[in-house]
Amino acid sequence: MVVKLNLIAAACDNMGIGKNNNLPWRIRSEMDFFSRMTATTKDKNKKNVVIMGRKTWEAIPKKFKPLKGRINFVLSKSDLDLKEYEDVYTFKSLENCIEKLENNEFKNYYESVWVIGGSNIYKESMAAKQFYRLYLTQILKTYDCDTFFPEIPDNLKKS
């Protein structure tokens, strides 16, 4: 199975995606869409993988960690002790994540791969040869943000 990276994000008019390591909005329908897309599988014996950076992991409220029904991959340059969680793996790089996803033993456990943030991981994923699709919800309002979705390369823009 070839690894295909699906990116999923919501960005407001100024392409903001976060403020103080949190979402600047609370839109129930957007959270429902995110959950449905990242958790639903055709094969009920498999789960999807969500790849996120350390800050995205830390922004998830404790009661929702790890994201249910998904295998959580957390990228961090520093060592994280996440052994208390089931279905959570830590990696130093996106390349290390992809190596794990391509591992023959691991391939049987997951169906789809979703990159869920943050900004640097979105950028790196869009540049990767494994990039497949970008699901970007436009929030039709401007919010005060300190984190932004990276510029979408011209070759990925709709014509």
Summary of the structure (lengths in Angstrom):
residues: 159
radius of gyration: 15.1
end to end distance: 29.5
largest distance: 46.1
contacts: 444
relative contact order: 0.30
helix: 29%
strand: 30%
